[in-house]
Each structure stands twice: as C-alpha cells, then as structure tokens.
Amino acid sequence: MTGDYLPDVYLRLRSRLPAVADALDALGEATEQAGPLDERTQRLVKLGIAVGAMAEGAVRSNTRRALAAGATPEEILHVVALAITTRGFPAAVAAFSWTDEVLSSEP
C-alpha cells in the first residue's frame, strides 16, 4: 500500500524519543481535524508546503500519502508546476525529481 515507507532515521527518532513522537502524532491529528479539508486535499496542501520548503523527505512522504488518499499523479505534478512561479524553476525541478521517483516506483 502507498504510504508504508518510513525512513530508518525517522523510525530511530521515534524509538529514541517516544514521548516526542506521540506528541507530534497528537498534534498532527488535531491539525487534520481542525477544518473542513478532506484528507486528499490536506495531502496536496502539505505537498505544496513541502515543495516550498525544499524538504525532500516531506515531498516524498506527502507524495506517497497524497496517492494513498486518492490524489492522482496528474494532481501531484500540478502542485509541482504551481511551485514554479512561487518558489522558482530550480526548486520545482528538484521537487519534480523527488515526486517523479515516488510516482515511478508505484505499481
């Protein structure tokens, strides 16, 4: 299933700092429930934020999670394209490479 991949460093952090991991999980749940956006839309928004921050791991993670929430590859690539005029072409190209690797590895 899409979204099952978790980097080793993330798993180690959760293992070493379980109280922090639990608090982060609770905050994530609270923010997801704070408004009317459905999961698919939330994932696309988070993907856009990750692209803007040039956070490679978050781009990859939110690409996987957007797919799992029902977003299409075309919608994900649209988010990347939208970044061109806001974040710049080089950033969008980097984000494209990260999303494309995830999309290419999906069955």
N, CA, C and O atoms as a GROMACS GRO file, in nm:
protein
  428
    1MET      N    1   0.083  -0.119   0.000
    1MET     CA    2   0.000   0.000   0.000
    1MET      C    3   0.087   0.124   0.000
    1MET      O    4   0.192   0.127   0.064
    2THR      N    5   0.044   0.225  -0.070
    2THR     CA    6   0.115   0.352  -0.074
    2THR      C    7   0.121   0.412   0.066
    2THR      O    8   0.024   0.404   0.142
    3GLY      N    9   0.235   0.473   0.100
    3GLY     CA   10   0.246   0.540   0.227
    3GLY      C   11   0.309   0.454   0.337
    3GLY      O   12   0.324   0.502   0.449
    4ASP      N   13   0.345   0.330   0.307
    4ASP     CA   14   0.402   0.242   0.407
    4ASP      C   15   0.550   0.267   0.430
    4ASP      O   16   0.604   0.222   0.531
    5TYR      N   17   0.617   0.337   0.342
    5TYR     CA   18   0.761   0.358   0.354
    5TYR      C   19   0.791   0.460   0.464
    5TYR      O   20   0.738   0.571   0.463
    6LEU      N   21   0.876   0.421   0.558
    6LEU     CA   22   0.923   0.513   0.661
    6LEU      C   23   1.075   0.504   0.666
    6LEU      O   24   1.129   0.395   0.684
    7PRO      N   25   1.145   0.616   0.650
    7PRO     CA   26   1.291   0.613   0.653
    7PRO      C   27   1.345   0.564   0.787
    7PRO      O   28   1.284   0.588   0.892
    8ASP      N   29   1.458   0.496   0.783
    8ASP     CA   30   1.518   0.442   0.904
    8ASP      C   31   1.545   0.551   1.008
    8ASP      O   32   1.524   0.529   1.127
    9VAL      N   33   1.591   0.667   0.964
    9VAL     CA   34   1.622   0.774   1.059
    9VAL      C   35   1.496   0.818   1.133
    9VAL      O   36   1.501   0.848   1.252
   10TYR      N   37   1.384   0.822   1.063
   10TYR     CA   38   1.257   0.858   1.126
   10TYR      C   39   1.216   0.752   1.230
   10TYR      O   40   1.173   0.786   1.339
   11LEU      N   41   1.231   0.626   1.194
   11LEU     CA   42   1.198   0.518   1.287
   11LEU      C   43   1.288   0.521   1.410
   11LEU      O   44   1.243   0.496   1.522
   12ARG      N   45   1.416   0.551   1.390
   12ARG     CA   46   1.509   0.560   1.503
   12ARG      C   47   1.472   0.676   1.595
   12ARG      O   48   1.475   0.662   1.717
   13LEU      N   49   1.437   0.790   1.536
   13LEU     CA   50   1.397   0.906   1.616
   13LEU      C   51   1.273   0.871   1.700
   13LEU      O   52   1.268   0.902   1.819
   14ARG      N   53   1.176   0.808   1.638
   14ARG     CA   54   1.054   0.769   1.711
   14ARG      C   55   1.087   0.672   1.824
   14ARG      O   56   1.027   0.679   1.932
   15SER      N   57   1.181   0.582   1.801
   15SER     CA   58   1.220   0.484   1.901
   15SER      C   59   1.294   0.550   2.018
   15SER      O   60   1.273   0.514   2.134
   16ARG      N   61   1.380   0.644   1.987
   16ARG     CA   62   1.462   0.711   2.090
   16ARG      C   63   1.385   0.817   2.166
   16ARG      O   64   1.416   0.845   2.282
   17LEU      N   65   1.284   0.878   2.104
   17LEU     CA   66   1.207   0.986   2.165
   17LEU      C   67   1.057   0.958   2.155
   17LEU      O   68   0.984   1.032   2.089
   18PRO      N   69   1.011   0.852   2.220
   18PRO     CA   70   0.871   0.812   2.204
   18PRO      C   71   0.770   0.917   2.251
   18PRO      O   72   0.665   0.932   2.190
   19ALA      N   73   0.800   0.989   2.357
   19ALA     CA   74   0.706   1.091   2.405
   19ALA      C   75   0.693   1.204   2.304
   19ALA      O   76   0.584   1.257   2.282
   20VAL      N   77   0.804   1.241   2.242
   20VAL     CA   78   0.800   1.345   2.138
   20VAL      C   79   0.722   1.294   2.017
   20VAL      O   80   0.640   1.367   1.961
   21ALA      N   81   0.747   1.170   1.978
   21ALA     CA   82   0.675   1.111   1.864
   21ALA      C   83   0.525   1.107   1.891
   21ALA      O   84   0.445   1.138   1.803
   22ASP      N   85   0.487   1.070   2.012
   22ASP     CA   86   0.345   1.065   2.047
   22ASP      C   87   0.283   1.204   2.043
   22ASP      O   88   0.171   1.222   1.995
   23ALA      N   89   0.357   1.303   2.095
   23ALA     CA   90   0.305   1.441   2.094
   23ALA      C   91   0.292   1.492   1.950
   23ALA      O   92   0.194   1.560   1.918
   24LEU      N   93   0.387   1.460   1.866
   24LEU     CA   94   0.380   1.500   1.726
   24LEU      C   95   0.261   1.435   1.657
   24LEU      O   96   0.190   1.500   1.580
   25ASP      N   97   0.238   1.307   1.684
   25ASP     CA   98   0.122   1.237   1.628
   25ASP      C   99  -0.008   1.305   1.671
   25ASP      O  100  -0.098   1.325   1.589
   26ALA      N  101  -0.018   1.339   1.799
   26ALA     CA  102  -0.139   1.404   1.850
   26ALA      C  103  -0.159   1.540   1.786
   26ALA      O  104  -0.272   1.576   1.752
   27LEU      N  105  -0.052   1.616   1.768
   27LEU     CA  106  -0.063   1.746   1.702
   27LEU      C  107  -0.107   1.729   1.557
   27LEU      O  108  -0.191   1.805   1.509
   28GLY      N  109  -0.051   1.631   1.489
   28GLY     CA  110  -0.091   1.604   1.351
   28GLY      C  111  -0.239   1.571   1.340
   28GLY      O  112  -0.308   1.621   1.251
   29GLU      N  113  -0.288   1.489   1.430
   29GLU     CA  114  -0.431   1.454   1.430
   29GLU      C  115  -0.517   1.577   1.457
   29GLU      O  116  -0.621   1.596   1.394
   30ALA      N  117  -0.473   1.660   1.552
   30ALA     CA  118  -0.551   1.781   1.585
   30ALA      C  119  -0.556   1.876   1.466
   30ALA      O  120  -0.661   1.934   1.438
   31THR      N  121  -0.444   1.894   1.396
   31THR     CA  122  -0.446   1.986   1.282
   31THR      C  123  -0.529   1.930   1.167
   31THR      O  124  -0.595   2.006   1.096
   32GLU      N  125  -0.527   1.799   1.148
   32GLU     CA  126  -0.607   1.738   1.041
   32GLU      C  127  -0.757   1.755   1.068
   32GLU      O  128  -0.835   1.765   0.974
   33GLN      N  129  -0.796   1.757   1.193
   33GLN     CA  130  -0.937   1.767   1.230
   33GLN      C  131  -0.981   1.912   1.254
   33GLN      O  132  -1.096   1.936   1.290
   34ALA      N  133  -0.890   2.008   1.235
   34ALA     CA  134  -0.919   2.148   1.269
   34ALA      C  135  -1.005   2.220   1.166
   34ALA      O  136  -1.050   2.332   1.191
   35GLY      N  137  -1.028   2.158   1.051
   35GLY     CA  138  -1.104   2.228   0.948
   35GLY      C  139  -1.172   2.133   0.853
   35GLY      O  140  -1.174   2.012   0.875
   36PRO      N  141  -1.230   2.189   0.747
   36PRO     CA  142  -1.315   2.109   0.659
   36PRO      C  143  -1.244   2.035   0.545
   36PRO      O  144  -1.309   1.961   0.471
   37LEU      N  145  -1.114   2.053   0.528
   37LEU     CA  146  -1.048   1.991   0.413
   37LEU      C  147  -1.044   1.839   0.429
   37LEU      O  148  -1.015   1.787   0.537
   38ASP      N  149  -1.073   1.769   0.320
   38ASP     CA  150  -1.064   1.624   0.323
   38ASP      C  151  -0.917   1.581   0.318
   38ASP      O  152  -0.829   1.663   0.291
   39GLU      N  153  -0.892   1.453   0.343
   39GLU     CA  154  -0.755   1.403   0.352
   39GLU      C  155  -0.677   1.426   0.222
   39GLU      O  156  -0.561   1.465   0.228
   40ARG      N  157  -0.739   1.401   0.107
   40ARG     CA  158  -0.672   1.420  -0.021
   40ARG      C  159  -0.626   1.564  -0.037
   40ARG      O  160  -0.511   1.590  -0.074
   41THR      N  161  -0.714   1.658  -0.008
   41THR     CA  162  -0.680   1.799  -0.020
   41THR      C  163  -0.572   1.837   0.080
   41THR      O  164  -0.479   1.910   0.046
   42GLN      N  165  -0.582   1.788   0.202
   42GLN     CA  166  -0.479   1.815   0.302
   42GLN      C  167  -0.342   1.769   0.255
   42GLN      O  168  -0.243   1.839   0.273
   43ARG      N  169  -0.337   1.652   0.195
   43ARG     CA  170  -0.209   1.597   0.147
   43ARG      C  171  -0.152   1.681   0.033
   43ARG      O  172  -0.031   1.703   0.028
   44LEU      N  173  -0.237   1.728  -0.056
   44LEU     CA  174  -0.189   1.814  -0.166
   44LEU      C  175  -0.138   1.946  -0.111
   44LEU      O  176  -0.037   1.998  -0.159
   45VAL      N  177  -0.206   2.002  -0.012
   45VAL     CA  178  -0.160   2.126   0.050
   45VAL      C  179  -0.026   2.103   0.118
   45VAL      O  180   0.067   2.182   0.102
   46LYS      N  181  -0.016   1.995   0.194
   46LYS     CA  182   0.110   1.965   0.262
   46LYS      C  183   0.223   1.940   0.162
   46LYS      O  184   0.338   1.977   0.188
   47LEU      N  185   0.191   1.879   0.049
   47LEU     CA  186   0.291   1.862  -0.055
   47LEU      C  187   0.340   1.997  -0.105
   47LEU      O  188   0.460   2.017  -0.122
   48GLY      N  189   0.248   2.089  -0.128
   48GLY     CA  190   0.287   2.223  -0.172
   48GLY      C  191   0.376   2.293  -0.070
   48GLY      O  192   0.472   2.360  -0.107
   49ILE      N  193   0.343   2.278   0.056
   49ILE     CA  194   0.426   2.338   0.162
   49ILE      C  195   0.565   2.275   0.162
   49ILE      O  196   0.665   2.345   0.176
   50ALA      N  197   0.570   2.144   0.148
   50ALA     CA  198   0.699   2.073   0.145
   50ALA      C  199   0.784   2.117   0.027
   50ALA      O  200   0.905   2.136   0.039
   51VAL      N  201   0.720   2.134  -0.088
   51VAL     CA  202   0.793   2.184  -0.207
   51VAL      C  203   0.848   2.323  -0.178
   51VAL      O  204   0.964   2.351  -0.206
   52GLY      N  205   0.765   2.410  -0.121
   52GLY     CA  206   0.810   2.545  -0.089
   52GLY      C  207   0.926   2.548   0.008
   52GLY      O  208   1.012   2.635   0.000
   53ALA      N  209   0.928   2.452   0.099
   53ALA     CA  210   1.034   2.444   0.198
   53ALA      C  211   1.157   2.369   0.146
   53ALA      O  212   1.260   2.363   0.213
   54MET      N  213   1.146   2.313   0.027
   54MET     CA  214   1.252   2.230  -0.031
   54MET      C  215   1.293   2.118   0.065
   54MET      O  216   1.411   2.088   0.083
   55ALA      N  217   1.191   2.056   0.124
   55ALA     CA  218   1.211   1.948   0.219
   55ALA      C  219   1.193   1.816   0.145
   55ALA      O  220   1.081   1.766   0.132
   56GLU      N  221   1.302   1.760   0.098
   56GLU     CA  222   1.296   1.641   0.013
   56GLU      C  223   1.218   1.527   0.076
   56GLU      O  224   1.130   1.469   0.012
   57GLY      N  225   1.248   1.493   0.201
   57GLY     CA  226   1.178   1.383   0.267
   57GLY      C  227   1.029   1.408   0.278
   57GLY      O  228   0.948   1.317   0.259
   58ALA      N  229   0.991   1.532   0.309
   58ALA     CA  230   0.850   1.567   0.320
   58ALA      C  231   0.782   1.565   0.184
   58ALA      O  232   0.665   1.527   0.174
   59VAL      N  233   0.853   1.605   0.079
   59VAL     CA  234   0.796   1.597  -0.056
   59VAL      C  235   0.768   1.451  -0.091
   59VAL      O  236   0.660   1.417  -0.139
   60ARG      N  237   0.865   1.366  -0.067
   60ARG     CA  238   0.847   1.223  -0.097
   60ARG      C  239   0.733   1.163  -0.013
   60ARG      O  240   0.647   1.093  -0.066
   61SER      N  241   0.734   1.192   0.117
   61SER     CA  242   0.632   1.140   0.207
   61SER      C  243   0.493   1.186   0.167
   61SER      O  244   0.400   1.107   0.160
   62ASN      N  245   0.480   1.316   0.140
   62ASN     CA  246   0.347   1.367   0.107
   62ASN      C  247   0.303   1.326  -0.033
   62ASN      O  248   0.183   1.323  -0.060
   63THR      N  249   0.396   1.296  -0.121
   63THR     CA  250   0.359   1.237  -0.250
   63THR      C  251   0.297   1.100  -0.226
   63THR      O  252   0.191   1.069  -0.280
   64ARG      N  253   0.364   1.018  -0.145
   64ARG     CA  254   0.310   0.885  -0.114
   64ARG      C  255   0.174   0.895  -0.046
   64ARG      O  256   0.080   0.823  -0.080
   65ARG      N  257   0.166   0.985   0.051
   65ARG     CA  258   0.042   0.996   0.128
   65ARG      C  259  -0.071   1.057   0.046
   65ARG      O  260  -0.188   1.022   0.066
   66ALA      N  261  -0.039   1.146  -0.047
   66ALA     CA  262  -0.142   1.202  -0.136
   66ALA      C  263  -0.197   1.092  -0.226
   66ALA      O  264  -0.318   1.083  -0.247
   67LEU      N  265  -0.108   1.008  -0.279
   67LEU     CA  266  -0.154   0.896  -0.361
   67LEU      C  267  -0.246   0.804  -0.280
   67LEU      O  268  -0.350   0.762  -0.328
   68ALA      N  269  -0.205   0.774  -0.157
   68ALA     CA  270  -0.285   0.686  -0.071
   68ALA      C  271  -0.422   0.747  -0.040
   68ALA      O  272  -0.519   0.676  -0.017
   69ALA      N  273  -0.427   0.880  -0.038
   69ALA     CA  274  -0.553   0.950  -0.008
   69ALA      C  275  -0.638   0.972  -0.133
   69ALA      O  276  -0.746   1.031  -0.125
   70GLY      N  277  -0.592   0.923  -0.248
   70GLY     CA  278  -0.672   0.931  -0.369
   70GLY      C  279  -0.631   1.036  -0.471
   70GLY      O  280  -0.698   1.051  -0.573
   71ALA      N  281  -0.524   1.108  -0.444
   71ALA     CA  282  -0.476   1.206  -0.543
   71ALA      C  283  -0.418   1.132  -0.663
   71ALA      O  284  -0.363   1.022  -0.649
   72THR      N  285  -0.430   1.192  -0.778
   72THR     CA  286  -0.376   1.132  -0.900
   72THR      C  287  -0.233   1.184  -0.923
   72THR      O  288  -0.196   1.289  -0.871
   73PRO      N  289  -0.154   1.110  -1.001
   73PRO     CA  290  -0.022   1.161  -1.038
   73PRO      C  291  -0.030   1.298  -1.106
   73PRO      O  292   0.057   1.382  -1.086
   74GLU      N  293  -0.135   1.320  -1.185
   74GLU     CA  294  -0.151   1.448  -1.253
   74GLU      C  295  -0.172   1.561  -1.154
   74GLU      O  296  -0.118   1.671  -1.172
   75GLU      N  297  -0.250   1.536  -1.048
   75GLU     CA  298  -0.271   1.637  -0.945
   75GLU      C  299  -0.141   1.669  -0.870
   75GLU      O  300  -0.113   1.784  -0.840
   76ILE      N  301  -0.064   1.566  -0.842
   76ILE     CA  302   0.064   1.585  -0.774
   76ILE      C  303   0.159   1.667  -0.861
   76ILE      O  304   0.225   1.758  -0.812
   77LEU      N  305   0.165   1.636  -0.989
   77LEU     CA  306   0.251   1.712  -1.080
   77LEU      C  307   0.201   1.855  -1.097
   77LEU      O  308   0.280   1.946  -1.120
   78HIS      N  309   0.071   1.876  -1.085
   78HIS     CA  310   0.016   2.012  -1.091
   78HIS      C  311   0.066   2.093  -0.972
   78HIS      O  312   0.101   2.210  -0.986
   79VAL      N  313   0.069   2.031  -0.854
   79VAL     CA  314   0.123   2.100  -0.736
   79VAL      C  315   0.267   2.143  -0.762
   79VAL      O  316   0.305   2.256  -0.730
   80VAL      N  317   0.346   2.054  -0.820
   80VAL     CA  318   0.486   2.088  -0.851
   80VAL      C  319   0.492   2.202  -0.952
   80VAL      O  320   0.572   2.294  -0.938
   81ALA      N  321   0.409   2.196  -1.054
   81ALA     CA  322   0.408   2.302  -1.156
   81ALA      C  323   0.370   2.436  -1.095
   81ALA      O  324   0.426   2.539  -1.133
   82LEU      N  325   0.276   2.436  -1.001
   82LEU     CA  326   0.236   2.561  -0.937
   82LEU      C  327   0.351   2.626  -0.860
   82LEU      O  328   0.353   2.747  -0.840
   83ALA      N  329   0.446   2.545  -0.817
   83ALA     CA  330   0.560   2.597  -0.742
   83ALA      C  331   0.655   2.680  -0.828
   83ALA      O  332   0.733   2.760  -0.775
   84ILE      N  333   0.649   2.663  -0.959
   84ILE     CA  334   0.742   2.732  -1.047
   84ILE      C  335   0.735   2.883  -1.028
   84ILE      O  336   0.838   2.949  -1.015
   85THR      N  337   0.615   2.939  -1.026
   85THR     CA  338   0.604   3.085  -1.019
   85THR      C  339   0.614   3.139  -0.878
   85THR      O  340   0.632   3.259  -0.859
   86THR      N  341   0.604   3.052  -0.778
   86THR     CA  342   0.613   3.096  -0.640
   86THR      C  343   0.749   3.067  -0.578
   86THR      O  344   0.806   3.153  -0.512
   87ARG      N  345   0.802   2.948  -0.600
   87ARG     CA  346   0.928   2.906  -0.539
   87ARG      C  347   1.044   2.913  -0.636
   87ARG      O  348   1.160   2.922  -0.594
   88GLY      N  349   1.015   2.910  -0.765
   88GLY     CA  350   1.120   2.919  -0.865
   88GLY      C  351   1.137   2.789  -0.941
   88GLY      O  352   1.106   2.680  -0.892
   89PHE      N  353   1.188   2.803  -1.063
   89PHE     CA  354   1.205   2.688  -1.151
   89PHE      C  355   1.301   2.583  -1.095
   89PHE      O  356   1.268   2.464  -1.098
   90PRO      N  357   1.419   2.622  -1.044
   90PRO     CA  358   1.509   2.518  -0.991
   90PRO      C  359   1.447   2.436  -0.877
   90PRO      O  360   1.467   2.315  -0.870
   91ALA      N  361   1.373   2.502  -0.790
   91ALA     CA  362   1.308   2.431  -0.680
   91ALA      C  363   1.202   2.336  -0.734
   91ALA      O  364   1.188   2.223  -0.686
   92ALA      N  365   1.127   2.381  -0.833
   92ALA     CA  366   1.023   2.296  -0.891
   92ALA      C  367   1.086   2.176  -0.962
   92ALA      O  368   1.031   2.066  -0.957
   93VAL      N  369   1.198   2.195  -1.027
   93VAL     CA  370   1.266   2.083  -1.093
   93VAL      C  371   1.313   1.982  -0.989
   93VAL      O  372   1.300   1.861  -1.010
   94ALA      N  373   1.368   2.030  -0.878
   94ALA     CA  374   1.410   1.939  -0.771
   94ALA      C  375   1.289   1.862  -0.718
   94ALA      O  376   1.295   1.740  -0.702
   95ALA      N  377   1.180   1.933  -0.692
   95ALA     CA  378   1.059   1.868  -0.642
   95ALA      C  379   1.004   1.769  -0.744
   95ALA      O  380   0.955   1.662  -0.708
   96PHE      N  381   1.013   1.804  -0.872
   96PHE     CA  382   0.969   1.711  -0.976
   96PHE      C  383   1.051   1.583  -0.970
   96PHE      O  384   0.996   1.474  -0.981
   97SER      N  385   1.182   1.595  -0.951
   97SER     CA  386   1.265   1.474  -0.947
   97SER      C  387   1.225   1.386  -0.829
   97SER      O  388   1.222   1.263  -0.841
   98TRP      N  389   1.195   1.447  -0.713
   98TRP     CA  390   1.157   1.369  -0.595
   98TRP      C  391   1.020   1.304  -0.613
   98TRP      O  392   1.002   1.186  -0.581
   99THR      N  393   0.924   1.380  -0.665
   99THR     CA  394   0.790   1.323  -0.685
   99THR      C  395   0.793   1.218  -0.795
   99THR      O  396   0.727   1.114  -0.785
  100ASP      N  397   0.869   1.244  -0.900
  100ASP     CA  398   0.876   1.150  -1.012
  100ASP      C  399   0.935   1.016  -0.968
  100ASP      O  400   0.890   0.911  -1.013
  101GLU      N  401   1.035   1.019  -0.879
  101GLU     CA  402   1.092   0.894  -0.830
  101GLU      C  403   0.986   0.814  -0.753
  101GLU      O  404   0.977   0.692  -0.768
  102VAL      N  405   0.906   0.883  -0.672
  102VAL     CA  406   0.799   0.814  -0.598
  102VAL      C  407   0.694   0.761  -0.695
  102VAL      O  408   0.654   0.645  -0.687
  103LEU      N  409   0.650   0.847  -0.787
  103LEU     CA  410   0.548   0.805  -0.883
  103LEU      C  411   0.594   0.690  -0.970
  103LEU      O  412   0.516   0.602  -1.004
  104SER      N  413   0.722   0.690  -1.007
  104SER     CA  414   0.777   0.583  -1.091
  104SER      C  415   0.788   0.451  -1.017
  104SER      O  416   0.789   0.344  -1.079
  105SER      N  417   0.797   0.457  -0.885
  105SER     CA  418   0.811   0.334  -0.808
  105SER      C  419   0.677   0.274  -0.768
  105SER      O  420   0.672   0.163  -0.715
  106GLU      N  421   0.568   0.348  -0.792
  106GLU     CA  422   0.434   0.297  -0.758
  106GLU      C  423   0.389   0.195  -0.861
  106GLU      O  424   0.417   0.208  -0.980
  107PRO      N  425   0.318   0.091  -0.814
  107PRO     CA  426   0.269  -0.011  -0.909
  107PRO      C  427   0.164   0.042  -1.003
  107PRO      O  428   0.114  -0.031  -1.088
   0.00000   0.00000   0.00000
